[in-house]
Amino acid sequence: MTFAIDAVAIGLAATVPLGLRGQYRLILGGWAIYFGSLLCFWISAGQSPAELPLFYVNAAKVAGGYTRAMSLN
């Protein structure tokens, strides 16, 4: 989950300079490659594309409970 958030944040940081130079096709191409690759790897792992949003919802729940679980003695 953290990697996905980091990848999107880096992608957004990379698109700002391109957007300022008006290179919108390059921005769209980069995002299409990112999300297309994500979908291809997801399918190649034997997962249904319809389950991808549910995966992120559940991953957020697991990550949200991490700090509380680690503070238990």
Secondary structure, DSSP 8 states (H G I E B T S, - for coil): -HHHHHHHHHHHHHHHHHHHTT-HHHHHHHHHHHHHHHHHHHHHTT--GGGHHHHHHHHHHHHHTHHHHHT--
